[in-house]
Amino acid sequence: MYRKATFQDWPAVHRLICEMEEKELPQAEFCQIFRAQTQDDRYYCLLWEQDGQVTGMLNLRFEGQLHHAERIAEILEFSVAAPCRNQGTGRALFAQACQIARQKGCAQLEVACNQLRTNTHRFYRREGMHEFHFKFSKRLLGQDFSENALGR
C-alpha cells in the first residue's frame, strides 16, 4: 500500500536512499532537507508499505519549467529495498507517481539516473520513458571525481 511520507518517516527514507547510493548519508543534513521537503507542496515523497514496513520510496518535485512552458514532475530519488525488488513494488510506485503528477497538472515526468545503474535504466524503458537528455554535473564543494562510481 502506498502513502505520502511525513517527517516521522525519515529513518526509513534515509535507509532506502543510503542503500540506493551505497553509502551512509549524514543524518542531520538529511533530516533538515527531508523536513523542508515534507512541508513544501512542490515535493511529494511517496512510500510503499508492506507488512507495516516501508520497503520503497519515490520522491517527486513539481515545477514550471521555462524551456517546456509547462509544469514538469521530476523523480529525485527512487529506491526499493533489495529483498522486495522484482515483485511489482517499483512498478506500483511509478504508476502512482505518474497519477500524482497528472493530478498536480504536470505534462511530463523526468528522471536523471546514474549511468552505472543499468538495471534501473531497463526499468525506466519498460515503463515507457525515453532517453532524450544528457545530465552533466560539476562538484562545487569537496573533492571533484572524474570517474563515476556508486557509493562515493
Secondary structure, 3 states (H helix, E strand, C coil): CEEECCHHHHHHHHHHHHHHHCCCCCHHHHHHHHHHHHCCCCEEEEEEEECCEEEEEEEEEEEEECCCCEEEEEEEEEEECHHHCCCCHHHHHHHHHHHHHHHCCCCEEEECCCCCCHHHHHHHHHCCCCCCCCCCCCCCCCCCCCCCCCCC
